Amino acid sequence: MVSRIREHRPDISIVWITGKIEHALVTGMEGVEFIVYDKKQAKQARNHVKACLKGRTFDALCLMQLALRANWLSRVVKAKVRLGFDAKNSKEGHSFFINHRIKPHKSRHVLEGFHAFADALGIPSGSSLSWPIPYSKDDQEFATNALAQFSKTVAICPAASKLERSWQPQRYAEIAVFCQSLGLSVVLCGGPGPIDKQLEAEIQSAMETPLPSFIGKTSLKQMFCILKDAFFVIAPDTGPAHMATAAGTPVVGLYAHSNPRRTGPYLSLQHVVNVYDTHIIEQQSKPQDELKWGTRAKGDELMSAITTDMVKASIQGLLDKS
């Protein structure tokens, strides 16, 4: 949405209130003033945003998050138009913090929902989808050096935000060996969190020869450059899958809990391994298109329904089209 506004209305000033972690990825974007909100600081963070906005009134606020924290934070923003989601998709008191809504839609990807805000503001559609993530020469040099010894590199980003939404490490290892048998190089990518580290250790213990790993060893921008230079990425429903999409890299997504039509890697939905549909019918006795959009499947073992053969088939399909 930001790039769409910048393309068609460069006269519009954009202020983006964003989280501390997210800011580490998008910082440096031209034409955008960032105000960083560190949710760990709670009231102090809210007061920081309030102080940054003191004396300022905006033509429009786009409240593009539904969480109560975001809704409450929006109260410090003075704006004539307070644009939010349609009533059906609102929750956590969202409706009390807005005075205009985007057009309702029964089923759309999260990205399309964000673009509906630009539609509501009268911004013309962009010529093409683009995510201009800025990175430095040093960030690119780090990635170039990291992958210099490899030809076509597959980046496995094994960790989702919760362990049950991540695939089994032994299966990641089997897929790594499969990719190597096709003449591809394989590396591990991810953040420094405990789930990333646990999966890294378990994948490596299942490998005869350990994989090169950048888990916990990169900044977000360095990771972005690695994902940008990868041949393709394998990942569950996790941030790096969307970073790879922003970089133009194909993604083999692994989805069991969330509907990939809503949260999948937007430009690689044809490569998603989807067992969500099966699980949701088993749990709700209805197909996904008859349920509230965004309904999640629940369970600790759902990802085990994704077999290595399914992932191999998706990889082969991607290779056949490349």
C-alpha positions in Angstrom: 0.0 0.0 0.0 2.8 2.4 0.8 4.5 1.9 -2.5 1.1 2.4 -4.3 0.6 5.7 -2.5 4.2 6.8 -3.3 3.7 5.8 -7.0 0.5 7.7 -7.6 0.4 10.4 -4.9 4.0 11.4 -4.1 2.5 14.6 -2.7 1.0 12.7 0.3 3.1 12.6 3.4 3.1 9.2 5.1 3.7 8.5 8.8 4.0 4.8 9.7 3.6 3.7 13.3 5.3 0.3 13.3 6.7 -2.2 15.8 10.3 -2.3 16.8 11.1 -5.6 15.0 9.2 -4.7 11.8 11.0 -1.3 11.7 14.3 -3.1 11.5 13.2 -4.5 8.1 11.5 -1.4 6.6 13.7 1.4 8.0 15.3 3.5 5.3 12.2 3.5 3.0 12.1 6.7 1.1 9.2 9.1 1.6 8.1 7.6 4.9 8.4 9.0 8.4 8.6 6.1 10.9 7.5 6.2 14.6 8.6 3.1 16.4 6.3 1.5 18.9 8.0 -1.0 21.2 5.1 -3.1 22.6 7.3 -4.5 25.4 7.3 -1.0 26.9 3.5 -0.8 27.1 2.4 2.6 28.5 5.8 4.2 28.0 5.7 3.2 24.3 2.2 4.7 23.9 3.4 7.9 25.5 6.4 8.0 23.1 4.0 7.8 20.1 1.8 10.4 21.6 4.7 12.8 22.1 5.9 12.3 18.5 2.4 13.3 17.2 1.8 16.2 19.6 0.2 19.1 17.7 -0.3 17.2 14.5 -3.6 16.4 12.8 -3.9 14.1 9.8 -6.3 13.9 6.9 -6.6 10.2 7.3 -5.6 7.4 9.7 -5.5 3.9 8.3 -6.1 1.5 11.2 -4.8 -1.7 9.5 -4.6 -3.9 12.6 -7.4 -5.4 14.6 -5.6 -6.1 17.8 -6.9 -4.2 20.9 -3.4 -2.9 21.4 -3.4 -1.3 18.0 -7.0 0.0 18.4 -6.1 1.6 21.7 -2.9 3.1 20.4 -4.8 4.8 17.6 -6.5 7.0 20.1 -3.3 9.2 20.3 -3.7 9.9 16.5 -5.8 12.9 15.6 -7.3 12.4 12.2 -10.4 13.6 10.3 -11.0 10.2 8.7 -10.3 7.1 10.8 -10.5 4.3 8.3 -10.8 0.7 9.4 -12.0 -2.7 8.4 -15.6 -3.6 7.4 -18.0 -4.6 10.3 -18.0 -8.3 9.6 -14.2 -8.6 9.9 -13.9 -6.2 12.9 -13.1 -7.5 16.4 -11.6 -6.4 19.7 -13.5 -3.1 19.7 -12.2 -2.0 16.4 -15.5 -0.4 15.4 -15.3 2.1 18.3 -12.0 3.5 17.0 -13.0 4.3 13.4 -15.5 6.4 11.5 -15.1 5.0 8.0 -14.7 1.5 6.7 -13.2 -0.3 3.7 -15.6 -2.2 1.4 -16.6 -5.6 2.7 -15.5 -8.7 0.9 -16.3 -12.3 1.8 -12.9 -13.8 1.1 -9.7 -12.0 0.3 -6.0 -12.3 1.0 -4.7 -10.1 3.8 -2.7 -8.2 1.2 -5.9 -7.5 -0.8 -7.5 -6.2 2.5 -4.6 -3.8 2.9 -5.0 -2.6 -0.7 -8.7 -2.0 0.1 -7.5 0.9 2.3 -5.8 2.5 -0.7 -9.0 2.0 -2.7 -11.0 3.7 0.0 -8.6 6.7 -0.1 -9.0 7.0 -3.9 -5.5 5.9 -4.7 -5.3 4.4 -8.2 -4.2 0.8 -8.5 -0.5 0.3 -8.9 1.1 -0.8 -12.2 2.4 -3.9 -10.5 2.9 -5.3 -7.0 6.1 -4.2 -5.4 7.6 -4.2 -2.0 10.6 -1.8 -2.0 12.4 -3.1 1.1 15.6 -1.0 1.4 18.9 -2.6 2.2 22.5 -1.4 2.2 25.5 -2.4 0.2 26.9 -4.2 3.3 23.6 -6.2 3.7 23.9 -7.4 0.1 27.6 -8.1 0.5 26.9 -10.3 3.5 24.3 -12.3 1.5 26.6 -12.6 -1.5 29.5 -13.9 0.6 27.2 -16.2 2.5 26.0 -17.9 -0.6 29.1 -17.5 -2.7 30.1 -21.2 -2.6 26.6 -22.4 -3.7 24.9 -22.4 -7.1 21.1 -22.7 -6.8 20.3 -22.3 -3.1 17.2 -23.5 -1.3 16.6 -21.6 1.9 14.6 -23.6 4.5 13.0 -21.3 7.1 11.7 -24.0 9.5 10.1 -22.0 12.4 6.7 -20.5 12.7 5.6 -18.4 15.7 4.6 -21.6 17.5 6.1 -25.0 17.5 2.8 -26.7 16.5 2.7 -24.6 13.4 6.2 -25.7 12.3 6.9 -28.9 10.3 8.7 -31.9 11.8 12.5 -31.4 11.8 13.1 -35.0 10.4 10.9 -34.1 7.4 12.8 -30.9 6.8 16.0 -33.0 6.8 14.5 -35.4 4.3 13.5 -32.6 2.0 16.9 -31.1 2.3 18.5 -34.4 1.1 15.9 -34.5 -1.7 16.9 -31.0 -2.8 20.5 -31.9 -2.7 19.8 -35.0 -4.9 18.5 -32.5 -7.5 21.8 -30.6 -7.5 20.5 -27.8 -5.3 22.3 -26.4 -2.3 20.4 -26.0 1.0 20.8 -23.6 3.9 18.8 -22.8 7.0 17.5 -19.4 7.8 15.6 -17.9 10.7 15.7 -15.7 13.7 17.4 -16.0 17.1 14.3 -17.3 19.0 14.1 -20.6 20.9 11.8 -22.3 18.4 14.2 -21.5 15.5 17.2 -22.8 17.6 15.4 -25.9 18.7 14.4 -26.8 15.1 17.9 -26.0 13.8 19.4 -28.4 16.3 16.9 -31.2 15.5 17.3 -30.8 11.7 21.1 -30.8 12.0 21.0 -34.0 14.1 18.9 -35.7 11.5 21.4 -34.8 8.7 24.4 -36.9 7.8 26.2 -33.7 7.0 25.1 -30.6 8.8 23.6 -27.8 6.6 25.0 -24.3 6.5 22.9 -22.4 8.9 22.2 -18.6 9.3 19.6 -19.1 12.0 20.2 -16.3 14.5 23.2 -15.0 12.6 21.7 -12.3 10.5 19.9 -9.0 10.8 16.5 -8.8 9.2 17.9 -7.0 6.2 20.7 -9.5 5.8 18.2 -12.3 5.9 16.1 -10.5 3.3 19.1 -10.4 1.0 19.7 -14.1 1.5 16.1 -14.9 0.7 16.2 -12.5 -2.3 19.2 -14.4 -3.7 17.8 -17.9 -3.0 16.4 -20.0 -5.8 13.3 -20.7 -3.7 12.3 -20.9 0.0 10.5 -23.6 2.0 8.6 -22.3 5.0 5.5 -22.6 7.1 3.2 -19.7 7.9 6.0 -17.4 9.0 7.4 -13.9 8.4 10.3 -15.1 6.2 7.8 -16.6 3.7 6.4 -13.1 3.1 9.9 -11.5 3.1 10.8 -13.9 0.3 7.6 -13.0 -1.5 8.5 -9.3 -1.2 12.0 -10.1 -2.6 10.4 -11.9 -5.6 11.6 -15.4 -4.6 9.2 -18.4 -5.0 8.0 -20.0 -1.8 6.9 -23.6 -1.1 4.5 -22.8 1.8 3.4 -25.4 4.4 -0.1 -24.7 5.7 -2.2 -26.6 8.2 -3.7 -24.1 10.7 -4.4 -21.1 8.6 -6.1 -20.7 5.2 -3.4 -20.1 2.7 -5.8 -18.2 0.5 -5.8 -15.6 3.3 -2.3 -15.6 4.7 -0.2 -17.6 2.2 2.8 -16.3 0.3 0.9 -14.1 -2.2 2.8 -14.8 -5.4 3.3 -18.5 -4.7 -0.1 -19.8 -3.7 0.1 -22.3 -6.5 3.1 -23.9 -4.7 1.5 -24.1 -1.2 1.2 -27.6 0.4 -2.3 -27.2 1.9 -3.8 -29.6 4.4 -5.8 -26.8 6.0 -8.8 -27.6 3.9 -8.9 -31.2 5.1 -8.5 -30.3 8.7 -11.2 -27.6 8.7 -13.7 -29.9 7.2 -12.9 -32.5 9.8 -13.3 -30.0 12.6 -16.1 -27.8 11.4 -18.0 -30.3 9.1 -18.1 -27.5 6.5 -15.6 -26.5 3.7 -13.6 -23.3 4.2 -15.7 -21.2 1.9 -18.8 -21.8 4.1 -17.0 -20.6 7.3 -16.1 -17.2 8.6 -13.1 -16.0 6.7 -10.0 -16.5 8.7 -11.3 -19.5 10.8 -8.3 -21.4 12.0 -7.9 -25.2 12.3 -6.8 -26.2 15.8 -4.5 -28.9 17.1 -0.9 -29.6 18.0 -0.3 -32.3 15.4 -1.9 -30.8 12.3 1.4 -30.2 10.5 2.1 -33.9 10.5 -0.5 -34.4 7.8 2.0 -32.7 5.4 4.0 -35.6 4.0 7.4 -35.3 2.4 5.9 -36.6 -0.8 3.5 -33.7 -0.9 6.4 -31.2 -0.5 8.5 -33.1 -3.1 5.7 -32.8 -5.6 5.3 -29.1 -4.9 9.1 -28.6 -5.4 9.1 -30.6 -8.6 6.2 -28.5 -9.9 8.0 -25.3 -9.1 11.2 -26.6 -10.9 9.2 -27.6 -13.9 7.9 -24.1 -14.3 11.3 -22.4 -13.6 
